[in-house]
Amino acid sequence: MNKKNTPVVLLVLALVGLSFFTGYLWSRVRSIESNAGGDPNVAGKVAPDPTMPPAGDPDPVTSEDWIRGDANAQVILIEYSDLECPYCKQFHQTILEVVGEYDQNQLAWVYRQYPLEQLHPKAVTEAVAAECVGMIGGQEAFWNFIDIIFEESPTNNKLDLDLLPDFAVRAGVNQSEFQSCLDSEETMSKVEEDLNGGQAAGVRGTPGSFLLNTETGNSQYLPGALPADQLMQQIDALLN
C-alpha cells in the first residue's frame, strides 16, 4: 500500500468504527425504552433481551398498592410504568379497554411507578405528584390523575410540569395540599420503593408488567406494550 494513502485508509476505518459504535449505543437506548428487542415503531412487537436475566416475581399486592378493581380478583395485572413513556401511554389505553371486557372478580389492575430518569427526568416529578394525589385523595383520585396525565402528556419528557397542580385539582384533590406535598417530595420514598421492587423482579423497561394468578401465586412477565388481543389471550389462559 502506498504510504501516502495510509492516513486516509486509517481515517476511513476509524469513521466506520465510530459509526457502528454510535449506532449500537442508539439502538440500546431505544431498546431500554421499548422494553428491549422489539421494533420501536410497532406496539407489542417486543421480545426479551437475551442479555438480561429472567424476570423474577413482583412484590405481593398489598393495601398500599393502587388497584383498579377487586384485590381478590382471579388475575391481577401489575404494571410498572413511566408517565413520560410513549409506550406506556399507549398501553394505558389498551389496559383500559381490556379491563372493561372482564368482571371485577376476574381481573384487577395494579399501577406501580417506574420512571426512567435517564430518559425522562420529568417522569420522577410526575410519579411523586401521582403519589401525592393518591395520598391525599385515595384510589379514585390517584387513578383519575394517572388517566389525565396519559391523556394530556405529549410524552418523552415534554409535559409542562406547571400543569400538575391543575391536573391534581381535576383529579379531585385540594391544590394547596397537593402543592405542599409535591414541594416536600414526601412521597419520593414510595416511588423509590416501586422502582426497587421492579428492578428486583427483573423489569427491563417500560411498560413492564406481570400477570399474577391469585389462586396459585404464580406470575408471568409481559414485556412491552402488548396489543389488546395478545393481552387478553394471556389473561384468558390464566382464567381457564
C-alpha positions in Angstrom: 0.0 0.0 0.0 1.2 3.5 -0.8 2.4 5.1 2.4 0.8 8.4 1.4 -2.7 6.7 1.4 -2.2 5.1 4.8 -3.6 8.0 6.9 -6.7 8.2 4.6 -7.4 4.5 5.0 -7.0 4.7 8.8 -9.3 7.7 8.9 -12.0 5.8 6.9 -11.7 2.7 9.1 -12.0 4.9 12.2 -15.1 6.6 10.9 -16.7 3.3 10.1 -15.9 2.0 13.6 -17.3 5.2 15.2 -20.5 5.0 13.1 -21.0 1.3 14.1 -20.5 2.1 17.8 -22.8 5.2 17.7 -25.5 3.0 16.0 -25.1 0.4 18.7 -25.5 2.9 21.5 -28.6 4.4 19.9 -30.2 1.0 19.5 -29.5 0.1 23.1 -31.2 3.3 24.4 -34.2 2.7 22.2 -34.4 -0.9 23.4 -34.5 0.2 27.0 -37.5 2.4 26.5 -39.4 -0.1 24.2 -38.5 -2.9 26.7 -35.7 -4.5 24.8 -35.6 -6.0 21.4 -38.7 -5.0 19.5 -39.5 -2.7 16.7 -39.9 0.7 18.5 -42.4 1.8 15.9 -44.8 -1.2 16.3 -46.5 -1.7 19.6 -46.4 -5.2 21.1 -43.7 -6.5 18.8 -41.1 -6.7 21.6 -39.1 -9.6 22.8 -37.0 -10.2 26.0 -33.4 -9.1 25.7 -31.3 -12.3 25.8 -28.5 -10.4 27.6 -30.7 -9.6 30.6 -31.5 -12.0 33.4 -35.0 -13.6 33.5 -37.7 -11.8 35.4 -38.4 -12.8 39.0 -41.7 -12.2 40.9 -43.2 -8.8 41.7 -43.7 -7.7 45.3 -47.0 -9.0 46.7 -50.1 -6.8 46.2 -51.0 -5.1 49.4 -53.3 -2.4 50.7 -50.5 0.1 49.9 -50.9 -0.5 46.1 -53.0 1.5 43.7 -55.5 -1.0 42.4 -58.3 -0.7 39.9 -60.8 -3.4 40.6 -61.1 -6.1 43.2 -57.9 -7.0 45.1 -59.3 -10.6 45.3 -59.8 -10.9 41.5 -58.6 -14.2 39.9 -55.9 -12.4 37.9 -54.1 -9.1 38.7 -52.2 -7.2 36.1 -49.3 -5.5 37.9 -47.9 -2.7 35.7 -44.6 -0.9 36.2 -44.9 2.3 34.2 -43.2 5.6 33.3 -45.6 8.6 33.0 -43.5 10.1 30.1 -43.1 6.9 28.2 -45.0 6.8 24.9 -45.3 3.1 25.0 -46.8 3.3 28.5 -49.3 5.9 27.3 -50.4 3.5 24.5 -50.5 0.6 26.8 -52.6 2.5 29.4 -55.3 2.9 26.8 -55.0 -0.8 25.9 -55.4 -1.9 29.5 -58.4 0.4 30.0 -60.0 -1.3 27.0 -59.1 -4.8 28.3 -60.3 -4.3 31.9 -63.7 -3.3 30.6 -64.0 -6.8 29.0 -63.9 -8.6 32.3 -65.8 -8.8 35.5 -64.2 -7.2 38.6 -63.7 -10.7 40.2 -61.8 -11.8 37.1 -59.3 -9.0 36.5 -57.8 -6.2 38.5 -55.1 -3.7 37.7 -52.2 -2.5 39.9 -50.1 0.5 38.9 -46.6 0.9 40.2 -44.1 3.7 39.4 -41.1 3.0 37.3 -39.8 6.4 36.0 -36.7 6.0 33.7 -34.9 9.1 35.0 -32.1 8.9 32.5 -34.5 9.1 29.6 -37.3 11.1 31.2 -36.2 13.3 34.1 -39.7 14.8 34.4 -41.2 11.4 35.0 -39.8 11.3 38.5 -41.6 14.5 39.5 -44.8 13.2 37.8 -44.5 10.0 39.8 -44.1 11.9 43.0 -47.1 14.0 42.1 -49.3 11.0 41.4 -48.4 9.5 44.8 -49.2 12.8 46.4 -52.6 12.8 44.8 -53.2 9.3 45.9 -52.1 10.0 49.4 -54.5 13.0 49.7 -57.4 11.7 47.7 -57.2 7.9 47.7 -57.6 5.4 45.0 -60.2 7.2 42.8 -58.1 10.5 42.8 -54.9 8.6 42.0 -56.4 6.8 39.0 -58.1 10.0 37.8 -54.7 11.7 37.9 -53.0 8.9 36.0 -55.7 8.9 33.4 -55.3 12.7 33.0 -51.5 12.5 32.7 -51.6 10.0 29.9 -54.4 11.9 28.1 -52.6 15.2 28.3 -48.9 14.4 28.2 -47.1 14.6 24.8 -44.6 12.1 26.4 -40.8 11.9 26.0 -40.2 14.4 28.7 -42.3 17.1 27.1 -45.1 17.7 29.6 -45.2 21.2 31.2 -44.8 20.4 34.9 -46.6 23.6 35.8 -49.8 21.8 34.7 -49.5 19.3 37.5 -51.5 21.3 40.1 -54.3 21.8 37.7 -54.3 18.0 36.9 -54.4 17.3 40.7 -57.5 19.6 41.1 -59.2 17.9 38.2 -58.4 14.5 39.8 -60.2 15.7 42.9 -57.7 17.0 45.5 -57.1 20.3 47.1 -54.5 22.3 45.2 -52.6 23.7 48.2 -52.4 20.3 49.9 -51.1 18.9 46.7 -48.5 21.6 46.2 -47.3 21.2 49.7 -46.8 17.5 49.2 -45.1 18.0 45.9 -42.7 20.6 47.1 -41.7 18.4 50.1 -41.3 15.3 47.9 -42.6 13.3 50.8 -43.8 10.6 48.5 -40.4 10.0 46.9 -39.8 7.0 49.2 -42.9 5.3 47.7 -41.6 5.9 44.2 -38.2 4.5 45.1 -39.9 1.5 46.7 -41.7 0.8 43.5 -38.5 1.2 41.5 -36.5 -1.1 43.7 -39.2 -3.7 43.7 -39.5 -3.6 39.9 -35.7 -3.9 39.5 -35.6 -6.9 41.9 -38.4 -8.5 39.9 -36.4 -8.1 36.6 -38.4 -5.3 35.0 -36.3 -4.5 31.9 -38.1 -1.3 30.6 -41.4 0.3 30.4 -44.1 -0.8 30.4 -43.1 -3.9 32.3 -46.0 -5.9 33.6 -46.8 -9.1 35.3 -50.0 -11.2 35.3 -50.5 -12.7 38.8 -52.7 -15.7 39.3 -54.0 -15.0 42.8 -55.1 -18.7 43.3 -51.7 -20.2 42.7 -49.5 -17.2 43.5 -47.6 -17.6 40.2 -46.8 -14.7 37.9 -45.7 -14.3 34.4 -43.8 -11.3 32.9 -45.2 -9.4 30.0 -42.6 -7.3 28.2 -43.7 -4.2 26.3 -46.9 -2.7 25.1 -48.8 -5.8 24.1 -51.9 -5.1 21.9 -55.3 -5.9 23.4 -55.8 -9.2 21.7 -52.5 -10.7 22.9 -53.0 -9.4 26.4 -56.5 -10.9 26.5 -55.1 -14.3 25.3 -52.7 -14.3 28.2 -55.4 -13.4 30.7 -57.9 -15.9 29.3 -55.3 -18.6 29.6 -55.0 -17.9 33.4 -58.7 -17.7 33.9 -59.3 -21.0 32.2 
